[in-house]
């Protein structure tokens, strides 16, 4: 075999392996194949969240983000998710977007409520909290010109801090 032919075959094998790996990763995590229902939620910020991101409850995956879109008029982000059929969400369920480590990828964390009524297919989660921009938060903290004044000591009538606990006086 000629050198060019071997290189071409090796390159084709590598490409085929990469396509198979990507297909396996997305195919095996398809919630629709396991049966699920759609739920929507409206957030003020969905930075780092994209279709395919996980939806988790108590740290365990229960669904996937299907799409994100800007809601005309409210200028909020509408997130459509698919939730496993076996997971029942109550109408007072809350959702928040949380970073998954330092990778920049976020996921939706769902916390169940205490109501008896359930969210139906196509229903919505009302209580939401969008993603937090930690870089912006850190910048605001570091660039603050003025530090808050220390709180005035309130001895509660003890006459000296916590009554003789040296480190707390």
C-alpha positions in Angstrom: 0.0 0.0 0.0 1.1 3.4 -0.7 1.8 5.9 2.1 -0.9 8.4 0.9 -3.6 5.6 0.8 -2.7 4.5 4.4 -2.9 8.1 5.6 -6.3 8.6 3.9 -7.7 5.4 5.4 -6.3 6.4 8.9 -7.8 9.9 8.6 -11.2 8.4 7.5 -11.1 6.0 10.5 -10.4 8.9 12.9 -13.3 11.0 11.5 -15.7 8.0 11.6 -14.7 7.4 15.3 -15.2 11.1 16.1 -18.7 11.1 14.5 -19.6 7.9 16.3 -18.4 9.3 19.7 -20.4 12.5 19.3 -23.5 10.6 18.1 -23.2 8.2 21.1 -22.9 11.1 23.6 -26.0 12.9 22.3 -28.0 9.8 21.5 -27.6 8.0 24.8 -28.7 11.1 26.8 -32.0 11.6 24.9 -34.7 12.1 27.4 -37.4 11.8 24.8 -36.5 8.2 24.1 -37.2 7.5 27.8 -40.5 9.3 27.8 -40.8 12.8 29.0 -42.9 16.0 29.1 -42.2 19.6 28.2 -42.0 22.4 30.8 -41.1 26.0 30.2 -39.6 28.6 32.5 -38.7 32.3 32.1 -35.3 33.6 33.3 -33.8 37.0 33.5 -30.3 35.6 32.4 -29.4 32.3 30.8 -25.7 32.9 30.1 -23.9 29.6 29.8 -27.1 27.6 29.3 -27.7 26.0 25.9 -29.8 23.3 24.3 -28.6 19.9 25.6 -27.7 21.3 29.1 -28.8 19.1 31.9 -31.8 19.7 34.2 -31.1 18.3 37.6 -32.9 17.6 40.9 -30.9 17.0 44.0 -27.8 16.7 41.8 -29.3 13.9 39.6 -30.2 14.4 35.9 -33.9 14.5 35.3 -34.1 16.2 31.9 -32.5 18.3 29.2 -32.8 21.9 27.9 -34.5 21.7 24.5 -34.3 25.4 23.5 -33.8 29.0 24.7 -35.5 32.0 23.1 -36.0 35.7 23.8 -39.6 36.4 24.9 -40.8 39.5 23.0 -42.1 42.2 25.2 -40.8 41.0 28.5 -37.2 40.6 27.3 -36.7 37.5 29.4 -35.3 34.2 28.2 -37.8 31.4 27.7 -36.2 28.0 28.4 -38.0 24.9 27.2 -37.0 21.7 29.0 -38.0 18.0 28.7 -38.4 16.2 32.0 -38.5 12.5 32.6 -42.0 11.1 32.7 -41.2 9.4 36.0 -40.4 12.8 37.7 -43.5 14.7 38.8 -43.0 18.4 39.3 -45.5 20.3 41.5 -46.9 23.7 40.5 -44.7 25.5 43.1 -41.5 23.9 41.8 -38.6 26.4 41.5 -35.7 26.4 39.0 -32.4 28.2 39.0 -29.4 28.2 36.7 -26.2 27.1 38.4 -22.7 26.8 37.0 -21.3 23.3 36.6 -17.7 23.9 37.9 -15.4 26.4 36.2 -16.1 25.2 32.7 -18.7 27.9 32.0 -21.4 25.3 31.2 -24.5 25.8 33.3 -27.4 23.5 34.2 -30.9 24.0 35.5 -31.4 23.0 39.1 -35.0 22.1 39.9 -36.3 22.1 43.5 -39.6 20.5 44.2 -42.3 22.4 46.2 -45.0 21.1 48.5 -48.2 21.6 46.5 -50.4 18.7 45.5 -51.1 19.8 42.0 -48.7 18.8 39.2 -47.2 20.7 36.2 -48.8 19.2 33.1 -47.1 18.7 29.7 -46.5 22.2 28.3 -46.9 23.8 31.7 -44.5 26.3 33.3 -42.3 26.8 36.3 -43.1 30.1 37.8 -40.4 30.6 40.4 -37.0 31.1 38.7 -33.5 32.6 39.3 -31.3 33.3 36.3 -27.5 32.6 36.1 -25.1 34.7 38.1 -22.2 36.5 36.3 -19.5 35.8 38.8 -16.9 37.9 36.9 -19.2 40.9 37.1 -19.9 40.2 40.8 -16.2 40.0 41.6 -15.5 43.2 39.6 -18.1 45.1 41.5 -16.7 43.9 44.8 -13.0 44.6 43.9 -13.7 48.0 42.3 -15.8 49.4 45.1 -14.5 52.8 46.1 -16.2 52.7 49.4 -16.2 49.9 51.9 -19.2 49.5 54.1 -18.9 51.0 57.6 -18.4 48.3 60.3 -21.6 47.6 62.3 -21.9 49.4 65.6 -21.3 47.0 68.5 -24.5 45.9 70.1 -23.6 44.4 73.4 -27.2 43.7 74.3 -26.7 45.0 77.8 -23.7 42.7 78.4 -21.4 45.7 78.8 -18.5 44.4 76.8 -19.1 42.3 73.7 -20.1 38.8 74.6 -19.3 39.0 78.2 -15.6 38.1 78.4 -15.1 35.9 75.3 -11.8 37.6 74.4 -11.8 37.0 70.6 -15.3 38.4 70.2 -14.9 41.7 72.1 
